[in-house]
Amino acid sequence: MTFPATTRFAPSPTGFLHLGHVVSGLYSRIMAGESGKFLIRIEDIDTMRCTPELTAALREDLDWLGLVSAVPTRQQSKHLPEYQAVLETLRERRLLYPCFCTRREIAEAATQTAPDGSVVYPGTCRHGAVHAGREPVWRLDMGRALEVLQDVPGWQELGHGRIAGRADAFGDIVLARRDTGVSYHLCVTHDDALQGVTTVTRGRDLYEATSVQRVLQNLMGWAEPVYAHHALIIGPDGQKLSKRDGAEGVRVLRQEGWTARQVLDHPLVRQALEASFIPADRRPDR
């Protein structure tokens, strides 16, 4: 890995900050190195769940923890025209098509599961089906995209070498949702390229999503970053810690009298970091 690196921590304010976020933020800052750039980006395209109040709380908790961006924090909801321009480029290249299917219709017709556990869209609308009165989503024609690229792109995973991509197993993913007009895959790849992110750090729950995002990067001619997926905090139920686990929320710990240093050194945070790939010269002295 070449240092210094530009990394980013990109939380979504659909709830209050929890220890899983602390792991991601710390890991990203550690992987940037002392001479690198650590960026914070607020991914709030879900305008129904990402409220101004939650966004303000997120910013406050990050400041309290001392997780500060090297550049002004980018907030995705303020840049929707940029993502729409990317969609228009893909439409002009005939790589997108409108899909009018409901979730129920897809679930009933689907026969395959993607590597990330999601249902693979069966392609019902790929050849021009239209349902009057329905607002469409816009899907990437994955088969056509891979024909254009003449490859299924892989990626470089720090500590593990080159990983073979599996985008062909995801089917035609949604790039523009009905409610927001955009999607996570679209916005995250656009912003990583725009902000010059060289090392994408995030949880292992997003490992499989890399296959899809590498396709978008290649289609748009964006630079390929390297990736580092950190270990997750696992709750008592055996599942990853999520926003529903209020007992592990940063705000709750603050109210109980924890200091920012104590939260950053929380045993669950340290355990996850110790289980993650960190180059020897980047390991924090604790």
Buried (B, 14 or more C-beta within 10 A) or exposed (E): BEBEBBBBBBBBBBBBBBBBBBBBBBBBBBBBBEEBBBBBBBBBBBEEEBEEEBBEBBBBBBEBBEBEBBBEBBBBBEBBEBBBEBBEEBBEEEBBBBBBBEEEEBEEEBEEEBBBEBBBBBBBBBEEEEBEEEEBBBBBBBEBBBEBBEEBBBBBBBEEEEBEBBBEBBBBBBBBBEEBBBBBBBBBBBBBBEBEBBBBBBBBBBBBBBBBBBBBBBBBEBEBBBBBBBBBBBBEEEEBBBBEBEEBBBBBBBEEEBEBEEBBBBEBBBBBBEEBBBBEEBEEEE
